[in-house]
């Protein structure tokens, strides 16, 4: 508040896309939640372009909330 730091509400975190660019130049989608056993995020797909990754991420969101 007075320190200039705005906190993102926890409810909005689940809508932040987890798309990361790899060193190979491809893009990978990761699960928002971490696996309890490995403490890592699940790989949901690797794509050649950012547009393809965003399209697939929208498809994931659609079926997740269907």
Secondary structure, 3 states (H helix, E strand, C coil): CCCCCCCCCHHHHCCCCCEEECCCCCEEEEEEEECCCCCCEEEEEEECCHHHHHHHHHHHHHHHCC
